[in-house]
Amino acid sequence: MDTNIEWEYLGQQSLPPGTVFPQQVETWRAKVPGGWLVLIIEKQSSNSLSTTFYPDPQHEWSGSTLG
């Protein structure tokens, strides 16, 4: 069984100034059984901000939009 996770870069987003979040974040995804792991990373420090599971059993999500 292959246990390596291959992350795919989805892009960078600028968040509004004045929020408690960093201004630049990167989004990554990895194909896992039943869907995707989605990772949001603060660009400047490379700290992980959020990881979530996006259910998509057929892996049809293009990565550009949700839904």
CHARMM-style PDB file with segment names, atoms N, HN, CA, C and O in Angstrom:
ATOM      1  N   MET     1       0.838  -1.183   0.000  1.00  0.00      PROA
ATOM      2  CA  MET     1       0.000   0.000   0.000  1.00  0.00      PROA
ATOM      3  C   MET     1       0.882   1.247   0.000  1.00  0.00      PROA
ATOM      4  O   MET     1       1.820   1.347   0.792  1.00  0.00      PROA
ATOM      5  N   ASP     2       0.585   2.188  -0.880  1.00  0.00      PROA
ATOM      6  HN  ASP     2      -0.176   2.107  -1.523  1.00  0.00      PROA
ATOM      7  CA  ASP     2       1.336   3.440  -0.971  1.00  0.00      PROA
ATOM      8  C   ASP     2       0.835   4.402   0.102  1.00  0.00      PROA
ATOM      9  O   ASP     2      -0.345   4.753   0.116  1.00  0.00      PROA
ATOM     10  N   THR     3       1.722   4.831   1.000  1.00  0.00      PROA
ATOM     11  HN  THR     3       2.681   4.546   0.989  1.00  0.00      PROA
ATOM     12  CA  THR     3       1.332   5.737   2.081  1.00  0.00      PROA
ATOM     13  C   THR     3       1.827   7.166   1.865  1.00  0.00      PROA
ATOM     14  O   THR     3       1.656   8.012   2.743  1.00  0.00      PROA
ATOM     15  N   ASN     4       2.425   7.443   0.736  1.00  0.00      PROA
ATOM     16  HN  ASN     4       2.564   6.755   0.023  1.00  0.00      PROA
ATOM     17  CA  ASN     4       2.890   8.803   0.444  1.00  0.00      PROA
ATOM     18  C   ASN     4       1.715   9.670   0.027  1.00  0.00      PROA
ATOM     19  O   ASN     4       0.862   9.248  -0.752  1.00  0.00      PROA
ATOM     20  N   ILE     5       1.681  10.880   0.552  1.00  0.00      PROA
ATOM     21  HN  ILE     5       2.374  11.224   1.185  1.00  0.00      PROA
ATOM     22  CA  ILE     5       0.664  11.851   0.153  1.00  0.00      PROA
ATOM     23  C   ILE     5       1.307  12.834  -0.807  1.00  0.00      PROA
ATOM     24  O   ILE     5       2.338  13.434  -0.502  1.00  0.00      PROA
ATOM     25  N   GLU     6       0.690  12.994  -1.968  1.00  0.00      PROA
ATOM     26  HN  GLU     6      -0.148  12.507  -2.216  1.00  0.00      PROA
ATOM     27  CA  GLU     6       1.186  13.942  -2.962  1.00  0.00      PROA
ATOM     28  C   GLU     6       0.294  15.179  -2.938  1.00  0.00      PROA
ATOM     29  O   GLU     6      -0.896  15.105  -3.246  1.00  0.00      PROA
ATOM     30  N   TRP     7       0.880  16.312  -2.570  1.00  0.00      PROA
ATOM     31  HN  TRP     7       1.847  16.372  -2.320  1.00  0.00      PROA
ATOM     32  CA  TRP     7       0.142  17.561  -2.474  1.00  0.00      PROA
ATOM     33  C   TRP     7       0.185  18.299  -3.800  1.00  0.00      PROA
ATOM     34  O   TRP     7       1.221  18.342  -4.464  1.00  0.00      PROA
ATOM     35  N   GLU     8      -0.935  18.874  -4.176  1.00  0.00      PROA
ATOM     36  HN  GLU     8      -1.776  18.839  -3.637  1.00  0.00      PROA
ATOM     37  CA  GLU     8      -1.063  19.663  -5.407  1.00  0.00      PROA
ATOM     38  C   GLU     8      -1.353  21.110  -5.029  1.00  0.00      PROA
ATOM     39  O   GLU     8      -2.284  21.389  -4.273  1.00  0.00      PROA
ATOM     40  N   TYR     9      -0.552  22.022  -5.557  1.00  0.00      PROA
ATOM     41  HN  TYR     9       0.204  21.795  -6.171  1.00  0.00      PROA
ATOM     42  CA  TYR     9      -0.717  23.449  -5.270  1.00  0.00      PROA
ATOM     43  C   TYR     9      -1.919  23.986  -6.041  1.00  0.00      PROA
ATOM     44  O   TYR     9      -2.010  23.803  -7.255  1.00  0.00      PROA
ATOM     45  N   LEU    10      -2.847  24.653  -5.337  1.00  0.00      PROA
ATOM     46  HN  LEU    10      -2.773  24.801  -4.351  1.00  0.00      PROA
ATOM     47  CA  LEU    10      -4.034  25.207  -5.988  1.00  0.00      PROA
ATOM     48  C   LEU    10      -3.966  26.710  -6.188  1.00  0.00      PROA
ATOM     49  O   LEU    10      -4.717  27.261  -6.993  1.00  0.00      PROA
ATOM     50  N   GLY    11      -3.083  27.377  -5.472  1.00  0.00      PROA
ATOM     51  HN  GLY    11      -2.473  26.929  -4.818  1.00  0.00      PROA
ATOM     52  CA  GLY    11      -2.955  28.809  -5.688  1.00  0.00      PROA
ATOM     53  C   GLY    11      -2.773  29.593  -4.410  1.00  0.00      PROA
ATOM     54  O   GLY    11      -2.706  29.050  -3.308  1.00  0.00      PROA
ATOM     55  N   GLN    12      -2.697  30.902  -4.609  1.00  0.00      PROA
ATOM     56  HN  GLN    12      -2.751  31.344  -5.504  1.00  0.00      PROA
ATOM     57  CA  GLN    12      -2.462  31.845  -3.525  1.00  0.00      PROA
ATOM     58  C   GLN    12      -3.621  32.824  -3.481  1.00  0.00      PROA
ATOM     59  O   GLN    12      -4.187  33.179  -4.515  1.00  0.00      PROA
ATOM     60  N   GLN    13      -3.967  33.256  -2.285  1.00  0.00      PROA
ATOM     61  HN  GLN    13      -3.507  32.968  -1.445  1.00  0.00      PROA
ATOM     62  CA  GLN    13      -5.069  34.196  -2.127  1.00  0.00      PROA
ATOM     63  C   GLN    13      -4.656  35.306  -1.177  1.00  0.00      PROA
ATOM     64  O   GLN    13      -3.976  35.064  -0.180  1.00  0.00      PROA
ATOM     65  N   SER    14      -5.074  36.530  -1.494  1.00  0.00      PROA
ATOM     66  HN  SER    14      -5.627  36.727  -2.304  1.00  0.00      PROA
ATOM     67  CA  SER    14      -4.864  37.669  -0.605  1.00  0.00      PROA
ATOM     68  C   SER    14      -6.116  37.866   0.225  1.00  0.00      PROA
ATOM     69  O   SER    14      -7.219  37.928  -0.319  1.00  0.00      PROA
ATOM     70  N   LEU    15      -5.960  37.963   1.528  1.00  0.00      PROA
ATOM     71  HN  LEU    15      -5.065  37.912   1.970  1.00  0.00      PROA
ATOM     72  CA  LEU    15      -7.077  38.206   2.430  1.00  0.00      PROA
ATOM     73  C   LEU    15      -7.127  39.681   2.790  1.00  0.00      PROA
ATOM     74  O   LEU    15      -6.106  40.367   2.734  1.00  0.00      PROA
ATOM     75  N   PRO    16      -8.306  40.178   3.160  1.00  0.00      PROA
ATOM     76  CA  PRO    16      -8.427  41.604   3.468  1.00  0.00      PROA
ATOM     77  C   PRO    16      -7.551  42.021   4.642  1.00  0.00      PROA
ATOM     78  O   PRO    16      -7.428  41.275   5.613  1.00  0.00      PROA
ATOM     79  N   PRO    17      -6.940  43.204   4.568  1.00  0.00      PROA
ATOM     80  CA  PRO    17      -6.150  43.699   5.703  1.00  0.00      PROA
ATOM     81  C   PRO    17      -7.039  43.954   6.912  1.00  0.00      PROA
ATOM     82  O   PRO    17      -8.232  44.228   6.776  1.00  0.00      PROA
ATOM     83  N   GLY    18      -6.444  43.861   8.091  1.00  0.00      PROA
ATOM     84  HN  GLY    18      -5.475  43.638   8.202  1.00  0.00      PROA
ATOM     85  CA  GLY    18      -7.177  44.142   9.317  1.00  0.00      PROA
ATOM     86  C   GLY    18      -7.872  42.937   9.914  1.00  0.00      PROA
ATOM     87  O   GLY    18      -8.486  43.046  10.976  1.00  0.00      PROA
ATOM     88  N   THR    19      -7.790  41.785   9.256  1.00  0.00      PROA
ATOM     89  HN  THR    19      -7.291  41.697   8.394  1.00  0.00      PROA
ATOM     90  CA  THR    19      -8.383  40.586   9.832  1.00  0.00      PROA
ATOM     91  C   THR    19      -7.354  39.931  10.742  1.00  0.00      PROA
ATOM     92  O   THR    19      -6.186  40.320  10.751  1.00  0.00      PROA
ATOM     93  N   VAL    20      -7.784  38.950  11.498  1.00  0.00      PROA
ATOM     94  HN  VAL    20      -8.733  38.634  11.491  1.00  0.00      PROA
ATOM     95  CA  VAL    20      -6.851  38.247  12.376  1.00  0.00      PROA
ATOM     96  C   VAL    20      -6.023  37.232  11.603  1.00  0.00      PROA
ATOM     97  O   VAL    20      -5.104  36.626  12.154  1.00  0.00      PROA
ATOM     98  N   PHE    21      -6.339  37.051  10.353  1.00  0.00      PROA
ATOM     99  HN  PHE    21      -7.086  37.543   9.905  1.00  0.00      PROA
ATOM    100  CA  PHE    21      -5.622  36.099   9.516  1.00  0.00      PROA
ATOM    101  C   PHE    21      -4.468  36.781   8.795  1.00  0.00      PROA
ATOM    102  O   PHE    21      -4.474  38.003   8.644  1.00  0.00      PROA
ATOM    103  N   PRO    22      -3.485  36.018   8.349  1.00  0.00      PROA
ATOM    104  CA  PRO    22      -2.400  36.602   7.555  1.00  0.00      PROA
ATOM    105  C   PRO    22      -2.956  37.102   6.222  1.00  0.00      PROA
ATOM    106  O   PRO    22      -4.043  36.706   5.803  1.00  0.00      PROA
ATOM    107  N   GLN    23      -2.212  37.959   5.577  1.00  0.00      PROA
ATOM    108  HN  GLN    23      -1.328  38.281   5.917  1.00  0.00      PROA
ATOM    109  CA  GLN    23      -2.711  38.544   4.329  1.00  0.00      PROA
ATOM    110  C   GLN    23      -2.509  37.644   3.116  1.00  0.00      PROA
ATOM    111  O   GLN    23      -3.252  37.778   2.144  1.00  0.00      PROA
ATOM    112  N   GLN    24      -1.555  36.749   3.127  1.00  0.00      PROA
ATOM    113  HN  GLN    24      -0.951  36.639   3.916  1.00  0.00      PROA
ATOM    114  CA  GLN    24      -1.311  35.866   1.989  1.00  0.00      PROA
ATOM    115  C   GLN    24      -1.384  34.411   2.448  1.00  0.00      PROA
ATOM    116  O   GLN    24      -0.683  34.019   3.381  1.00  0.00      PROA
ATOM    117  N   VAL    25      -2.227  33.610   1.798  1.00  0.00      PROA
ATOM    118  HN  VAL    25      -2.796  33.928   1.040  1.00  0.00      PROA
ATOM    119  CA  VAL    25      -2.311  32.195   2.109  1.00  0.00      PROA
ATOM    120  C   VAL    25      -2.197  31.389   0.820  1.00  0.00      PROA
ATOM    121  O   VAL    25      -2.535  31.869  -0.262  1.00  0.00      PROA
ATOM    122  N   GLU    26      -1.719  30.162   0.955  1.00  0.00      PROA
ATOM    123  HN  GLU    26      -1.445  29.772   1.834  1.00  0.00      PROA
ATOM    124  CA  GLU    26      -1.645  29.224  -0.160  1.00  0.00      PROA
ATOM    125  C   GLU    26      -2.574  28.061   0.137  1.00  0.00      PROA
ATOM    126  O   GLU    26      -2.740  27.670   1.293  1.00  0.00      PROA
ATOM    127  N   THR    27      -3.176  27.510  -0.902  1.00  0.00      PROA
ATOM    128  HN  THR    27      -3.041  27.828  -1.841  1.00  0.00      PROA
ATOM    129  CA  THR    27      -4.067  26.368  -0.766  1.00  0.00      PROA
ATOM    130  C   THR    27      -3.471  25.175  -1.504  1.00  0.00      PROA
ATOM    131  O   THR    27      -3.005  25.294  -2.637  1.00  0.00      PROA
ATOM    132  N   TRP    28      -3.498  24.017  -0.834  1.00  0.00      PROA
ATOM    133  HN  TRP    28      -3.877  23.921   0.086  1.00  0.00      PROA
ATOM    134  CA  TRP    28      -2.982  22.768  -1.386  1.00  0.00      PROA
ATOM    135  C   TRP    28      -4.045  21.691  -1.205  1.00  0.00      PROA
ATOM    136  O   TRP    28      -4.894  21.808  -0.322  1.00  0.00      PROA
ATOM    137  N   ARG    29      -4.012  20.649  -2.022  1.00  0.00      PROA
ATOM    138  HN  ARG    29      -3.322  20.553  -2.740  1.00  0.00      PROA
ATOM    139  CA  ARG    29      -4.907  19.518  -1.837  1.00  0.00      PROA
ATOM    140  C   ARG    29      -4.156  18.225  -2.102  1.00  0.00      PROA
ATOM    141  O   ARG    29      -3.151  18.201  -2.812  1.00  0.00      PROA
ATOM    142  N   ALA    30      -4.671  17.140  -1.509  1.00  0.00      PROA
ATOM    143  HN  ALA    30      -5.487  17.159  -0.931  1.00  0.00      PROA
ATOM    144  CA  ALA    30      -4.101  15.811  -1.708  1.00  0.00      PROA
ATOM    145  C   ALA    30      -5.245  14.814  -1.863  1.00  0.00      PROA
ATOM    146  O   ALA    30      -6.198  14.820  -1.085  1.00  0.00      PROA
ATOM    147  N   LYS    31      -5.138  13.962  -2.873  1.00  0.00      PROA
ATOM    148  HN  LYS    31      -4.363  13.957  -3.505  1.00  0.00      PROA
ATOM    149  CA  LYS    31      -6.150  12.936  -3.109  1.00  0.00      PROA
ATOM    150  C   LYS    31      -6.008  11.844  -2.058  1.00  0.00      PROA
ATOM    151  O   LYS    31      -4.927  11.286  -1.869  1.00  0.00      PROA
ATOM    152  N   VAL    32      -7.119  11.545  -1.373  1.00  0.00      PROA
ATOM    153  HN  VAL    32      -7.996  11.998  -1.527  1.00  0.00      PROA
ATOM    154  CA  VAL    32      -7.177  10.484  -0.364  1.00  0.00      PROA
ATOM    155  C   VAL    32      -8.443   9.674  -0.630  1.00  0.00      PROA
ATOM    156  O   VAL    32      -9.325  10.139  -1.353  1.00  0.00      PROA
ATOM    157  N   PRO    33      -8.552   8.486  -0.068  1.00  0.00      PROA
ATOM    158  CA  PRO    33      -9.771   7.706  -0.276  1.00  0.00      PROA
ATOM    159  C   PRO    33     -11.021   8.492   0.135  1.00  0.00      PROA
ATOM    160  O   PRO    33     -11.106   8.986   1.259  1.00  0.00      PROA
ATOM    161  N   GLY    34     -11.972   8.604  -0.768  1.00  0.00      PROA
ATOM    162  HN  GLY    34     -11.903   8.202  -1.682  1.00  0.00      PROA
ATOM    163  CA  GLY    34     -13.236   9.273  -0.489  1.00  0.00      PROA
ATOM    164  C   GLY    34     -13.262  10.759  -0.757  1.00  0.00      PROA
ATOM    165  O   GLY    34     -14.315  11.383  -0.625  1.00  0.00      PROA
ATOM    166  N   GLY    35     -12.132  11.349  -1.131  1.00  0.00      PROA
ATOM    167  HN  GLY    35     -11.277  10.841  -1.237  1.00  0.00      PROA
ATOM    168  CA  GLY    35     -12.127  12.786  -1.404  1.00  0.00      PROA
ATOM    169  C   GLY    35     -10.742  13.400  -1.366  1.00  0.00      PROA
ATOM    170  O   GLY    35      -9.770  12.819  -1.849  1.00  0.00      PROA
ATOM    171  N   TRP    36     -10.671  14.591  -0.779  1.00  0.00      PROA
ATOM    172  HN  TRP    36     -11.460  15.063  -0.387  1.00  0.00      PROA
ATOM    173  CA  TRP    36      -9.444  15.387  -0.769  1.00  0.00      PROA
ATOM    174  C   TRP    36      -9.141  15.904   0.636  1.00  0.00      PROA
ATOM    175  O   TRP    36     -10.053  16.238   1.392  1.00  0.00      PROA
ATOM    176  N   LEU    37      -7.868  15.965   0.974  1.00  0.00      PROA
ATOM    177  HN  LEU    37      -7.127  15.693   0.360  1.00  0.00      PROA
ATOM    178  CA  LEU    37      -7.426  16.769   2.110  1.00  0.00      PROA
ATOM    179  C   LEU    37      -7.086  18.136   1.548  1.00  0.00      PROA
ATOM    180  O   LEU    37      -6.400  18.237   0.531  1.00  0.00      PROA
ATOM    181  N   VAL    38      -7.558  19.183   2.197  1.00  0.00      PROA
ATOM    182  HN  VAL    38      -8.115  19.101   3.023  1.00  0.00      PROA
ATOM    183  CA  VAL    38      -7.287  20.549   1.751  1.00  0.00      PROA
ATOM    184  C   VAL    38      -6.530  21.250   2.868  1.00  0.00      PROA
ATOM    185  O   VAL    38      -6.943  21.217   4.027  1.00  0.00      PROA
ATOM    186  N   LEU    39      -5.428  21.878   2.513  1.00  0.00      PROA
ATOM    187  HN  LEU    39      -5.093  21.905   1.572  1.00  0.00      PROA
ATOM    188  CA  LEU    39      -4.534  22.518   3.469  1.00  0.00      PROA
ATOM    189  C   LEU    39      -4.377  23.990   3.117  1.00  0.00      PROA
ATOM    190  O   LEU    39      -4.089  24.332   1.970  1.00  0.00      PROA
ATOM    191  N   ILE    40      -4.566  24.856   4.102  1.00  0.00      PROA
ATOM    192  HN  ILE    40      -4.799  24.578   5.034  1.00  0.00      PROA
ATOM    193  CA  ILE    40      -4.343  26.299   3.951  1.00  0.00      PROA
ATOM    194  C   ILE    40      -3.099  26.651   4.755  1.00  0.00      PROA
ATOM    195  O   ILE    40      -3.004  26.334   5.941  1.00  0.00      PROA
ATOM    196  N   ILE    41      -2.143  27.313   4.098  1.00  0.00      PROA
ATOM    197  HN  ILE    41      -2.221  27.571   3.135  1.00  0.00      PROA
ATOM    198  CA  ILE    41      -0.852  27.637   4.720  1.00  0.00      PROA
ATOM    199  C   ILE    41      -0.608  29.140   4.642  1.00  0.00      PROA
ATOM    200  O   ILE    41      -0.837  29.767   3.609  1.00  0.00      PROA
ATOM    201  N   GLU    42      -0.137  29.707   5.759  1.00  0.00      PROA
ATOM    202  HN  GLU    42       0.049  29.197   6.598  1.00  0.00      PROA
ATOM    203  CA  GLU    42       0.299  31.102   5.766  1.00  0.00      PROA
ATOM    204  C   GLU    42       1.575  31.205   4.937  1.00  0.00      PROA
ATOM    205  O   GLU    42       2.570  30.548   5.243  1.00  0.00      PROA
ATOM    206  N   LYS    43       1.549  32.020   3.898  1.00  0.00      PROA
ATOM    207  HN  LYS    43       0.741  32.554   3.650  1.00  0.00      PROA
ATOM    208  CA  LYS    43       2.667  32.066   2.957  1.00  0.00      PROA
ATOM    209  C   LYS    43       3.969  32.541   3.597  1.00  0.00      PROA
ATOM    210  O   LYS    43       5.023  31.956   3.346  1.00  0.00      PROA
ATOM    211  N   GLN    44       3.919  33.570   4.404  1.00  0.00      PROA
ATOM    212  HN  GLN    44       3.063  34.045   4.609  1.00  0.00      PROA
ATOM    213  CA  GLN    44       5.141  34.163   4.945  1.00  0.00      PROA
ATOM    214  C   GLN    44       5.887  33.216   5.875  1.00  0.00      PROA
ATOM    215  O   GLN    44       7.110  33.109   5.794  1.00  0.00      PROA
ATOM    216  N   SER    45       5.165  32.528   6.759  1.00  0.00      PROA
ATOM    217  HN  SER    45       4.171  32.615   6.825  1.00  0.00      PROA
ATOM    218  CA  SER    45       5.830  31.691   7.760  1.00  0.00      PROA
ATOM    219  C   SER    45       5.759  30.197   7.454  1.00  0.00      PROA
ATOM    220  O   SER    45       6.436  29.400   8.104  1.00  0.00      PROA
ATOM    221  N   SER    46       4.946  29.812   6.472  1.00  0.00      PROA
ATOM    222  HN  SER    46       4.396  30.459   5.944  1.00  0.00      PROA
ATOM    223  CA  SER    46       4.709  28.403   6.130  1.00  0.00      PROA
ATOM    224  C   SER    46       4.016  27.633   7.245  1.00  0.00      PROA
ATOM    225  O   SER    46       4.115  26.408   7.300  1.00  0.00      PROA
ATOM    226  N   ASN    47       3.311  28.338   8.141  1.00  0.00      PROA
ATOM    227  HN  ASN    47       3.231  29.334   8.096  1.00  0.00      PROA
ATOM    228  CA  ASN    47       2.538  27.681   9.192  1.00  0.00      PROA
ATOM    229  C   ASN    47       1.205  27.213   8.622  1.00  0.00      PROA
ATOM    230  O   ASN    47       0.564  27.933   7.857  1.00  0.00      PROA
ATOM    231  N   SER    48       0.791  26.013   8.994  1.00  0.00      PROA
ATOM    232  HN  SER    48       1.312  25.427   9.615  1.00  0.00      PROA
ATOM    233  CA  SER    48      -0.502  25.500   8.598  1.00  0.00      PROA
ATOM    234  C   SER    48      -1.589  26.220   9.378  1.00  0.00      PROA
ATOM    235  O   SER    48      -1.502  26.328  10.601  1.00  0.00      PROA
ATOM    236  N   LEU    49      -2.607  26.711   8.691  1.00  0.00      PROA
ATOM    237  HN  LEU    49      -2.677  26.622   7.697  1.00  0.00      PROA
ATOM    238  CA  LEU    49      -3.707  27.396   9.344  1.00  0.00      PROA
ATOM    239  C   LEU    49      -4.929  26.501   9.469  1.00  0.00      PROA
ATOM    240  O   LEU    49      -5.669  26.584  10.449  1.00  0.00      PROA
ATOM    241  N   SER    50      -5.139  25.647   8.477  1.00  0.00      PROA
ATOM    242  HN  SER    50      -4.538  25.580   7.681  1.00  0.00      PROA
ATOM    243  CA  SER    50      -6.349  24.830   8.479  1.00  0.00      PROA
ATOM    244  C   SER    50      -6.145  23.621   7.582  1.00  0.00      PROA
ATOM    245  O   SER    50      -5.514  23.704   6.528  1.00  0.00      PROA
ATOM    246  N   THR    51      -6.688  22.505   8.021  1.00  0.00      PROA
ATOM    247  HN  THR    51      -7.200  22.438   8.877  1.00  0.00      PROA
ATOM    248  CA  THR    51      -6.739  21.303   7.210  1.00  0.00      PROA
ATOM    249  C   THR    51      -8.158  20.768   7.297  1.00  0.00      PROA
ATOM    250  O   THR    51      -8.732  20.685   8.383  1.00  0.00      PROA
ATOM    251  N   THR    52      -8.718  20.407   6.160  1.00  0.00      PROA
ATOM    252  HN  THR    52      -8.252  20.475   5.278  1.00  0.00      PROA
ATOM    253  CA  THR    52     -10.081  19.890   6.156  1.00  0.00      PROA
ATOM    254  C   THR    52     -10.202  18.772   5.128  1.00  0.00      PROA
ATOM    255  O   THR    52      -9.346  18.615   4.257  1.00  0.00      PROA
ATOM    256  N   PHE    53     -11.267  18.007   5.243  1.00  0.00      PROA
ATOM    257  HN  PHE    53     -11.962  18.134   5.951  1.00  0.00      PROA
ATOM    258  CA  PHE    53     -11.562  16.945   4.287  1.00  0.00      PROA
ATOM    259  C   PHE    53     -12.712  17.407   3.412  1.00  0.00      PROA
ATOM    260  O   PHE    53     -13.745  17.846   3.916  1.00  0.00      PROA
ATOM    261  N   TYR    54     -12.533  17.309   2.089  1.00  0.00      PROA
ATOM    262  HN  TYR    54     -11.693  16.953   1.679  1.00  0.00      PROA
ATOM    263  CA  TYR    54     -13.569  17.648   1.122  1.00  0.00      PROA
ATOM    264  C   TYR    54     -14.055  16.344   0.496  1.00  0.00      PROA
ATOM    265  O   TYR    54     -13.331  15.741  -0.296  1.00  0.00      PROA
ATOM    266  N   PRO    55     -15.284  15.889   0.839  1.00  0.00      PROA
ATOM    267  CA  PRO    55     -15.758  14.623   0.313  1.00  0.00      PROA
ATOM    268  C   PRO    55     -16.007  14.695  -1.194  1.00  0.00      PROA
ATOM    269  O   PRO    55     -16.709  15.585  -1.674  1.00  0.00      PROA
ATOM    270  N   ASP    56     -15.437  13.768  -1.917  1.00  0.00      PROA
ATOM    271  HN  ASP    56     -14.867  13.044  -1.527  1.00  0.00      PROA
ATOM    272  CA  ASP    56     -15.579  13.700  -3.374  1.00  0.00      PROA
ATOM    273  C   ASP    56     -15.125  12.306  -3.802  1.00  0.00      PROA
ATOM    274  O   ASP    56     -14.018  12.156  -4.319  1.00  0.00      PROA
ATOM    275  N   PRO    57     -15.959  11.282  -3.597  1.00  0.00      PROA
ATOM    276  CA  PRO    57     -15.544   9.898  -3.822  1.00  0.00      PROA
ATOM    277  C   PRO    57     -14.999   9.619  -5.227  1.00  0.00      PROA
ATOM    278  O   PRO    57     -14.143   8.752  -5.400  1.00  0.00      PROA
ATOM    279  N   GLN    58     -15.493  10.347  -6.221  1.00  0.00      PROA
ATOM    280  HN  GLN    58     -16.188  11.052  -6.081  1.00  0.00      PROA
ATOM    281  CA  GLN    58     -15.031  10.129  -7.599  1.00  0.00      PROA
ATOM    282  C   GLN    58     -13.857  11.035  -7.979  1.00  0.00      PROA
ATOM    283  O   GLN    58     -13.353  10.961  -9.100  1.00  0.00      PROA
ATOM    284  N   HSD    59     -13.423  11.885  -7.052  1.00  0.00      PROA
ATOM    285  HN  HSD    59     -13.831  11.945  -6.141  1.00  0.00      PROA
ATOM    286  CA  HSD    59     -12.325  12.839  -7.296  1.00  0.00      PROA
ATOM    287  C   HSD    59     -12.585  13.683  -8.545  1.00  0.00      PROA
ATOM    288  O   HSD    59     -11.730  13.810  -9.421  1.00  0.00      PROA
ATOM    289  N   GLU    60     -13.791  14.256  -8.599  1.00  0.00      PROA
ATOM    290  HN  GLU    60     -14.485  14.153  -7.887  1.00  0.00      PROA
ATOM    291  CA  GLU    60     -14.189  15.086  -9.745  1.00  0.00      PROA
ATOM    292  C   GLU    60     -13.868  16.564  -9.560  1.00  0.00      PROA
ATOM    293  O   GLU    60     -13.872  17.320 -10.532  1.00  0.00      PROA
ATOM    294  N   TRP    61     -13.592  16.987  -8.331  1.00  0.00      PROA
ATOM    295  HN  TRP    61     -13.589  16.373  -7.542  1.00  0.00      PROA
ATOM    296  CA  TRP    61     -13.324  18.386  -8.051  1.00  0.00      PROA
ATOM    297  C   TRP    61     -12.072  18.841  -8.782  1.00  0.00      PROA
ATOM    298  O   TRP    61     -11.008  18.236  -8.653  1.00  0.00      PROA
ATOM    299  N   SER    62     -12.210  19.914  -9.551  1.00  0.00      PROA
ATOM    300  HN  SER    62     -13.074  20.406  -9.655  1.00  0.00      PROA
ATOM    301  CA  SER    62     -11.080  20.440 -10.335  1.00  0.00      PROA
ATOM    302  C   SER    62     -10.074  21.187  -9.463  1.00  0.00      PROA
ATOM    303  O   SER    62      -8.920  21.369  -9.851  1.00  0.00      PROA
ATOM    304  N   GLY    63     -10.520  21.617  -8.287  1.00  0.00      PROA
ATOM    305  HN  GLY    63     -11.457  21.470  -7.973  1.00  0.00      PROA
ATOM    306  CA  GLY    63      -9.642  22.385  -7.414  1.00  0.00      PROA
ATOM    307  C   GLY    63      -9.818  23.879  -7.573  1.00  0.00      PROA
ATOM    308  O   GLY    63      -9.271  24.649  -6.784  1.00  0.00      PROA
ATOM    309  N   SER    64     -10.570  24.311  -8.580  1.00  0.00      PROA
ATOM    310  HN  SER    64     -11.014  23.685  -9.222  1.00  0.00      PROA
ATOM    311  CA  SER    64     -10.713  25.745  -8.806  1.00  0.00      PROA
ATOM    312  C   SER    64     -11.934  26.337  -8.132  1.00  0.00      PROA
ATOM    313  O   SER    64     -11.945  27.533  -7.842  1.00  0.00      PROA
ATOM    314  N   THR    65     -12.967  25.539  -7.872  1.00  0.00      PROA
ATOM    315  HN  THR    65     -12.958  24.567  -8.108  1.00  0.00      PROA
ATOM    316  CA  THR    65     -14.170  26.035  -7.213  1.00  0.00      PROA
ATOM    317  C   THR    65     -14.686  24.956  -6.273  1.00  0.00      PROA
ATOM    318  O   THR    65     -14.309  23.790  -6.383  1.00  0.00      PROA
ATOM    319  N   LEU    66     -15.544  25.352  -5.356  1.00  0.00      PROA
ATOM    320  HN  LEU    66     -15.850  26.299  -5.267  1.00  0.00      PROA
ATOM    321  CA  LEU    66     -16.217  24.375  -4.499  1.00  0.00      PROA
ATOM    322  C   LEU    66     -17.631  24.179  -5.019  1.00  0.00      PROA
ATOM    323  O   LEU    66     -18.311  25.134  -5.394  1.00  0.00      PROA
ATOM    324  N   GLY    67     -18.054  22.936  -5.036  1.00  0.00      PROA
ATOM    325  HN  GLY    67     -17.502  22.161  -4.731  1.00  0.00      PROA
ATOM    326  CA  GLY    67     -19.426  22.667  -5.443  1.00  0.00      PROA
ATOM    327  C   GLY    67     -19.558  21.970  -6.755  1.00  0.00      PROA
ATOM    328  OT1 GLY    67     -20.673  21.693  -7.197  1.00  0.00      PROA
TER     329      GLY     67
END
